[in-house]
Amino acid sequence: MNTLPEPVEQVEPVEGTEAKNQARVSEGGWFPYPPSRPARLIPPIALAYIGDAVYEVAVRQYLLSKANMRPNHLHRSATKLVSAKAQSRILTSIEAELTEEEQDVVRSGRNAKSGSVPKNADVLEYRHATAFECLIGYLYSSSQHERMIQLIGLGIELAEQASASTSK
């Protein structure tokens, strides 16, 4: 005997919940889940963890802004920007633009022990990529979104220029 599930009762939103969530989003990131502690107290590997995801979304958004991208081409293009080798090059190309605070974050990310072995990069590239992800994670977690977007945009622009010059 097939029975239909009981209808779900519609719950009225709690007054002020949306405003609170919006405030949390503007304070700490894209979602209403603020970090459990200030960004400077989050371990570098944890910052790299969130930084990797944020950078991946930024690259995907960038690629979707281009015309007529087929899924296979999107994937190949994304890989060229998110690989450890690419992230290492991006970090090298933007280092002169970093503040002292950002350089400290990069140093801590580069020196962090991740416990994993790089698959498609040498150890130095992998450490630089981790440092780049740590920087993005730090900027994201400390609500420095404009700066994060600025550095990601600069990095993508420089990576695309380098890619275009090597393919000619």
Salt bridges, closest charged atoms under 4 A:
GLU56 OE2 - ARG60 NE 2.75
GLU95 OE2 - ARG110 NH1 3.92
GLU102 OE2 - ARG147 NE 2.76
ASP104 OD1 - ARG107 NH2 2.28
